[in-house]
Amino acid sequence: MENWQREYRLTPADAPNDGILFVNHQANGRSGHMGHALVEYAPGKILAFYPNCSAQDARWNGHSGFGWMEYKRSPDCGRTWSDAIVEPNSKALFDQNCGKTMMCEKAVSPAENDIVLFYLTCDMQTNGHIWEPYFEPRYALSHDGGATFSEPKLFVHEAGRIYDACCHDDKIYVLFFANAELPGIAHLQEHPYRLYVSEDAGNTFSLCSELPFQSTVNCFYGSMVFCPDGRLIAYIYDEKDEHNPKYVVSEDGGRTWGIPRRAFFEKKIRNPQLVYFHDRYFMHGRSGSFGKDNGHFILYSSDDGVHWDEGQFLRMATEGAGAYSNNLVVHCPNGTERLLIQASHAYQGNKTNILHWWLDIR
């Protein structure tokens, strides 16, 4: 760990530490777990989305999707942020009181000021206020840096969840998990991970391939990244083996895939979020949900995206569930890059605030 920290500066510097408080839900008795879309729509100009959800559901104690999305804007590489802005599509759906809500989990920018924002469509009736089962995912377009968004468009005629999205070589790649069953049932069944691609800046998407995991029983979550040599690597979480998530590698832009393998994470990893930043791979998420030292927010580093260091706790869990997270490489006008990491952290029960960390190049 000391190796990469000679080249990178982590802010805040202490670990474990408090992070930077980005959204203080505690002050208003609110919560926010899933929905951490981050996007840079022009060099150094960022939108950071976060959920604003009820913390009053006694059954889930704040672990809830009963609410809407908001975002803040930074014009200066994350040094200052605007006040909260309500995301219009998620708020409009919530206000309909129709038993559905939408969380913004991922966003990409295929061109300057253009944004493609992906929604998880949640069922708030079948299982209380806990997201699942899922409806068909949707997405919206902005051509003015997030000042306005289009009406939501259907992504695919299949219920499930978009776990990741990225831009590469003028295309948008989306990792989709077709999974619509009830919690506790879905993860005991086989469901496919599929890669979709858009070649027209998000106006349409087409199926590129199905990832060849030999079994997805007890598997969910997912993250992917393009390597500097053009390979695409995708990870998924295995609830029965939190030390060894599965991954596959594609040599041809996701059209075909290699043999599924596993990587080792000493302190476990749940809801893994993968990124390539300044000659290194980083992975962060929750340090598992079972056994010893679970629930903490953990950051790993790797030279090759496959062999990982021992990991570093960024924030220790003292309450309930948290550590849903995302990241964004920010390109500042002066030529430097920064890595933004955003995560939820429980302040009481499963009620969460939203925290930030930064990695800067020394």
N, C-alpha and C positions, 0 to 999 in steps of 0.2 A: 504494500500500500504506500509506503514511503517513496517507492520508486516513482510512481506517477505523480505524486504530490510535489516532486521537485520541479515538474513542468506545469502543474496546474495549481491554482489557488481556489480553495473551496470557501464560499461565503454563505453563512457564518463559518468561522474557522474551527471552532471547537466541535468535537464529536464524542458522545452524543450532545446535541445542542437543541435549541428551541426552533431553529429555522427562522425565516423572516415571515412575520404574520401578514398575509396578503388579504385575507377575508376573515373578519372577526364575527363569525356566526354566534359565538357565545354571548355577545353583547345584546343580541336580539332574540335569543332562544331559538335559533334556527340550526340547520345542519346541511351538509352537502358531501355526498360520497362520490358517485359516478358522474362523469361529465367534466373532463379536464382538457377539452380541446385547446390547443395552442397553435397559433399561426403567425408567420411573419409575411405580411403582404407587400412590403417594400423594405429595402435594407434598413434594419434597426427599428422598424415600425411593427408593433406586436399587438395582437389581440389575445387575451388570456381569459378563457371561459371557465365558469365554475357553477355548480348547482346551488340553488337556494331552495331548500326543502324543509318540510315540517319536521320538528323534533318532538311532536306531541303524541305520536302513535305509540301507545303503551306496549304494544306487542313487539315492536322492533326497536324502541328506545332511541330513535334518531337515525337508524339504518334504513333510510327511506328514499324513495324516488318521487314522493308526493310533493311536487313543486315545479319549478321552471328553471331556466338557465339565465345567467347574467354574464357580463364580461366587462373587463376594463381594458383601456387602450394605453399603450406606451409609445410615444413618438421618438424616444431617445434610448433605445437598447435596454429598456427595463429600468432605467434610473428613476423615472417618475411615472405615475399612473393616474389615469382619470378616475373620476367617481364611477360607481356601478352604472352599467347600461343594461337594461332588460333586453334579452334576446326575444324578438317579437313572435316568432313562430311557436316556440315552446310555451310562452305565456298565453298566447291565443288558444292553444290546445288545452292548457290547464283551465283557463277560464270557461271553457265549454262544459266542464264538469261531466265529461263523457266516459270516464273510467280509463283514460289513456293520458300519459305524459311523454315528453320527449327530452332526452338528455343528449348534450353535444359532446361526444367522446373524442372525435378527431376532426381536423380541418387541414386543408392544404391550400397552397397558392400557386397555381400553374403559370401565372404571369402577374406582373406588378399591378396591385390593387384588385386583382381577381382572387376570390376566396370560394372554395367548395367546402361547405360545412355539413358534416355527417351526423345524423340523429339516430339514437337508439329509441325505438318506440316501445313504451312499457305498458304492461297491463296492471292497472291499479285496482281491479275488482276481484280477480280470481284468487289472489294470494295476499290480500292486504296491500300494503304500500311498499312492496319490496321488488319492484321492477318486473320480475318474471311471472308468467311466461311472456315472451316477446311477440310483438307484431312485426309486420314488414318494415324494414328500416327505410328512412327517407334522407334526403339531402336538399340543401338550398344553395343558391349561387348569389354572390355579391360581386359587383363590378366597380365598387367605389370604396374599397378598403373597409368594408363592414359598416358603412353608414346606413345602408339598406340591404335587405335580403329578399330574394324571391320567395314565392310560395313554396312550401315543401314539395319535392318531387319524389315519386316512388323509385327506390334504388333497384329492388328486385322483387318479383312476385313470390316471395318465400319468407316466412318468418325467421328471424334470427338476429344476429348482432355483428356489427362491423367492429372488429377489434383493432385494426390499424389501417393507415392510409399514408402514402408518400408519393412524391413526384420524382420521376427519373427519366431522362432523355425525352422530354416533352410528352410524357405519358403520366397518368395518374393510376397508381396501383392500390387496390383495396383488398384487405384480408377479411373475408366474411365467414362466419360460423353459422350454419343452418341449424338452429336449435330453438324450438318453440315450446318445449314441454315444461311441466311444472318443476319448480325447484325440488331437488331431492330425487327426481325421476329422470330428468334430462341427462344428468351426468352418469347415469347408469346405463345409458344407451349409446349406440353409435350414431354420430352426426358428422357430416363432412365439413372440412375447411376448404374454402374455395377462393381462388384469386381472380378478381375482376380487374379489367383495364379499360381506361378511357383514353382515346386518342384525340378527342375534341374538347379538351379543357373542362370535362365534367358534364357536358351536355348529354352524352350517352355512355353507357358502360356495357361491356361484353365479357362473357366468361372466358378466362384464359386457361385455367387448369384447376384440377382438384389435387390438393396436397396429399401425398401418398402415405399418411400415417397408418401404420398397420392396425391400430386400434385407437379410438378416441373415447372409449369408456373411461369415465372419471377424469376426462380432460376438458379444459375450457380455457379461456383467455388466449391471447396470442399477440405477438409483436414481430416485426420484420424490419430489415434494413438492407440497403444496397451497399456492398463493399466497394472499396476504391478500384478493384479489378473488374467490377461489373457483376460479380456473383450476388445473388439474393439469398439471404438466410432468414428463416422464419422459425420462431420458437413458440411452443405451446406449454401450458401448465398441466401437470399430472398430480391430481389431488392425493393419489396413493403413493407418490414418490416425490416429495417436495425438494429433495436434494438434487434430483436428476431430471430436469425437464427435457422434453423431446425437441429435436430440431431437424430441419431438412434444408438442403442447399440446392439452388438452381444455378446452372451455368449459362442459361439462355433467356434471362428475363422472365422466369416463371412459367415458361411453356412446358418444361419437363423438370423433374426433380430427382435428386440422388436418393440413396438409401437413408431412411430415418435413423437417427442416432440420438444419444443422450449426452448432455454436458453436466458436469458436477459443480454444485454450488454449496460450499461448506456450511453456510448458515441458512440454507433453504431460500426459496424464492417463490412467491405467489403473485399473480397478476404482473408478470415480467414486462418491463418497458425497455426496449433496446435502442441504442443510438450509437452512431459513429461520430466522434468529435476529435479533431486535431490528432490524427494518427492513432487513436485508441478507440476501443469499444467500451461502452458503459451499459450496465444493466441495473435497474433499480426496481423495487417493489416491496411487498410485505415479506417479512422473513418467515413465511409459512403460516399455517393456521393450526398446526397440530404439534404436540410434543413440547420440548424445551425451547425457550427463547423465541416464541412465535409472536407475530403481530407487530414487530418493530419495523421501522423503515430502513431499508438496507441498500447500499450502493456497492456494486462490483465493477471491476476493471479487467480488461483482457487485451492482449496484443493481437489476437486473431479472431475473436468473436466466438471461440469454442472452448478455450482453456482459460479459466477464470481465477482471480486471486481470492484471498480469504474473505473479502468483503469488509465493509465498514458501516456500522450503524450510524445513520444520520439523526434519527429521533427514536427514542425508546418509548414503547407503548406503556401507558399507565392505566388506561381505561379500556374501552371496548374496541370494536372494529374500526379500522382506518386504513391508511396507506394505499388508497387508489391514487394513481399517479400518471404523469405524462412528462414529456420533455420537448425542448425546441432549441435548435442551433440558431443563434441570432448573429447576423452579419452586420457589423457596425460600419458606418460610412468611412471610418478611418482605416478600414482594412482588417481590423481585429475581429475575432469571433468570441461569443460567449455561449455557454450552455445553461439554459433555464430548466430547472426541475421543479415541478409543482406536485403537491400531494395533499391528501386529506389526513387530518390527525384528530383523534377523539379527545375532546376536552371533558366530557362527562358521559358515562354510558357509551352509546354509539353515536353521540352527537359530535359533529366534527367542525373544526376550523379548516381553512385552506392556507398552506404554508409554501414558501419558496426557498430554494437554494440556488446558488450560482456557481458554476465552474468557469474560471477565467484562466487564460494562458498567462503564465508568469512572464 
